[in-house]
Amino acid sequence: MKSKVFKLIFKISFLPYIILILISLYYAIFGYDVYTWILPTYVKTIYGIEAFINTITWNFLGLCIIPIIPIIALYQIIYILLFIIRKNKQK
């Protein structure tokens, strides 16, 4: 039971990455409005790979400031290491 919960949490921990990619794909297709930093003045709308990279970078940095990405990355690393250790002990 305990291992099933940890496995479920491990699978759920990939959800923020998937959401980041889906949001970036949306902006790549439908466009992303760029504004200036000092005054919220419209500059241009970008599409394609430029919008994808721009939105994935800013959203990723936002999730690093709120420490969602570091926490789930740490959990994933620990889970994988423990999984490898457990497999080697069984052999």
Backbone torsions as a table, in degrees:
resi	resn	phi	psi	omega
1	MET	NA	-44.6	-177.7
2	LYS	-64.0	-40.7	-179.4
3	SER	-69.3	-30.2	177.8
4	LYS	-66.8	-36.8	178.8
5	VAL	-67.1	-43.9	179.2
6	PHE	-65.2	-36.4	177.8
7	LYS	-67.0	-39.9	178.1
8	LEU	-65.2	-43.4	177.4
9	ILE	-62.6	-38.8	178.1
10	PHE	-61.3	-43.9	179.2
11	LYS	-66.9	-40.4	179.4
12	ILE	-67.5	-27.6	-177.6
13	SER	-66.4	-13.3	176.2
14	PHE	-86.2	-7.0	-178.0
15	LEU	-60.1	-43.9	178.4
16	PRO	-60.6	-36.5	177.5
17	TYR	-64.6	-42.5	179.5
18	ILE	-64.7	-42.1	178.8
19	ILE	-63.8	-40.9	176.9
20	LEU	-59.1	-44.3	-179.3
21	ILE	-66.9	-41.8	179.4
22	LEU	-65.0	-41.5	177.5
23	ILE	-63.1	-42.8	-179.6
24	SER	-67.1	-37.4	175.6
25	LEU	-64.1	-39.3	177.1
26	TYR	-58.8	-49.4	-179.3
27	TYR	-68.2	-30.0	177.1
28	ALA	-66.3	-35.5	-178.7
29	ILE	-82.6	-46.2	-172.6
30	PHE	-99.6	-4.3	175.5
31	GLY	97.6	151.1	-179.3
32	TYR	-130.4	124.2	-179.5
33	ASP	-82.2	128.2	179.6
34	VAL	-100.3	132.9	178.8
35	TYR	-121.1	160.1	177.2
36	THR	-77.1	160.7	-178.4
37	TRP	-78.8	-40.5	-173.1
38	ILE	-76.0	-55.8	176.5
39	LEU	-113.7	140.3	179.9
40	PRO	-73.3	68.3	-178.8
41	THR	-104.2	131.6	179.2
42	TYR	-63.3	133.3	178.2
43	VAL	-107.0	-59.3	-179.2
44	LYS	-166.2	171.2	173.8
45	THR	-111.0	130.1	179.8
46	ILE	-112.0	152.8	-178.5
47	TYR	-132.7	170.9	171.4
48	GLY	71.0	-146.2	-174.8
49	ILE	-64.5	-31.9	178.5
50	GLU	-64.4	-44.0	178.0
51	ALA	-68.2	-38.9	179.3
52	PHE	-60.6	-50.3	-178.8
53	ILE	-66.2	-40.9	180.0
54	ASN	-62.2	-48.9	-177.4
55	THR	-71.8	-37.3	179.8
56	ILE	-68.1	-35.0	178.2
57	THR	-66.8	-50.3	-177.7
58	TRP	-67.1	-39.7	178.8
59	ASN	-69.5	-37.1	177.2
60	PHE	-64.1	-43.6	177.5
61	LEU	-63.6	-38.0	177.2
62	GLY	-63.4	-39.6	178.0
63	LEU	-75.7	-16.5	173.4
64	CYS	-81.8	-33.6	178.5
65	ILE	-70.1	-37.0	178.0
66	ILE	-81.3	9.4	-161.9
67	PRO	31.5	43.0	174.7
68	ILE	-79.5	-50.8	-178.7
69	ILE	-61.6	-47.0	178.9
70	PRO	-61.2	-37.7	-179.1
71	ILE	-68.1	-45.7	-178.9
72	ILE	-71.4	-32.7	177.0
73	ALA	-66.2	-41.2	177.3
74	LEU	-62.9	-43.8	178.0
75	TYR	-61.6	-43.0	-179.6
76	GLN	-64.1	-41.6	179.6
77	ILE	-64.3	-45.7	179.4
78	ILE	-64.0	-42.1	179.9
79	TYR	-62.5	-44.5	-179.6
80	ILE	-66.2	-42.2	178.1
81	LEU	-62.7	-44.5	178.0
82	LEU	-65.6	-35.0	176.9
83	PHE	-63.9	-43.4	179.2
84	ILE	-66.0	-42.5	178.8
85	ILE	-63.3	-42.9	179.3
86	ARG	-63.2	-39.6	179.1
87	LYS	-66.6	-39.8	179.8
88	ASN	-69.9	-31.6	177.4
89	LYS	-70.4	-31.5	-179.9
90	GLN	-72.0	-25.2	-178.4
91	LYS	-79.4	NA	NA
